[in-house]
Amino acid sequence: MPEEKAGLREQLDAPLQVQHAGREFHTGGWHGQPVVLALSRIGKVAAATTAAVLIERFGAQRIVFTGVAGGLHHDVKVGDTVVGSAFLQHDMDASPLFPRYEVPLYGRTRFSADAALSALLLTAARAVSTGAGGLLDAHTRAQFQLDDMRVHSGLIVSGDRFVSGAGEALALRQALPDALAVEMEAAAVAQVCHDYGVPFAAVRNISDRADDTAHVDFPAYLSQVAGRQAQALIAAFLQALSK
C-alpha cells in the first residue's frame, strides 16, 4: 500500500524513479545493498506482473514481500507478524481436472519460501517485536489494542478476494487449518519466483482478523503501525543480509 511504501522509499540512498509497465519503481541503496522498491498492486495478477518486471527488467536476485494481512489461526492476533514458510492460493480450484488448490501442471498446492531469507526475516521480525515499545508509543498501542505482539512462521494463503466476513474466515480455517494469515498476493509472487528460480520470502503484519468483528481504522493502522514496522523490519533484515 502507498502508506507503507512511503516510509521505505525515504530510506533509499541516491533514489531513482523508473516508470515501467504502468508502475513506479524506485532504485537505490540501503544498508549497502542495491535495492528496487515497488508496490505489488492489489491482487494476484497485478502482483505477478510486478514480480516478473522486477526480475526481467531490474534483474532482481531475491524478492522480499512485506504488507498487511488478516489473521486466520486463533493464535494470530492484530499486531502480530507472520513470516511465510509456504504459500497457497485458496481460490485455486481446477477440479475435477486437478485436486482443489493444486496449481495446474505444477503438481503442487504450495510454494515454499526460501529458507535462508525467511530465517533472516524471522530474526529481524523478532528484534522489531521485542523493541515495539520504542517503535510504537503507548497511545498507538492502546488505540489498536496491541498487546503481546508476537511473531509466527507458517502458511500464508492468497486469493482475489478481501476476506472480511466471519463465515468466510471460518470456512478457510476449516479447509486449511494450518493457515496463519490470508491476503491477496504472496502466493502469486511465490509462483513467479519459483518459475524464475529466484529466492522469495514474505512477511505480513496482521491488521485484522479477516472477519466482521474487526474495527480498525485501516489507513491509520497502515501509517501508524504497519508502515513503521515494515520500515524497521526491512532495515534490520538488510543489515543482517549485509553481514
Secondary structure, 3 states (H helix, E strand, C coil): CHHHHHHHHCCCEEEEEEEECCEEEEEEEECCEEEEEECCCCCHHHHHHHHHHHHHCCCCCCEEEEEEEEECCCCCCCCCEEEEEEEEECCCCCCCCCCCCCECCCCECEEECCHHHHHHHHHHHHHHHHCHHHHCCHHHHHHCCCCCCCEEEEEEEECCCCCCCHHHHHHHHHHCCCEEEEECCHHHHHHHHHHHCCCEEEEEEEEECCCCCCCCCHHHHHHHHHHHHHHHHHHHHHHHHHC
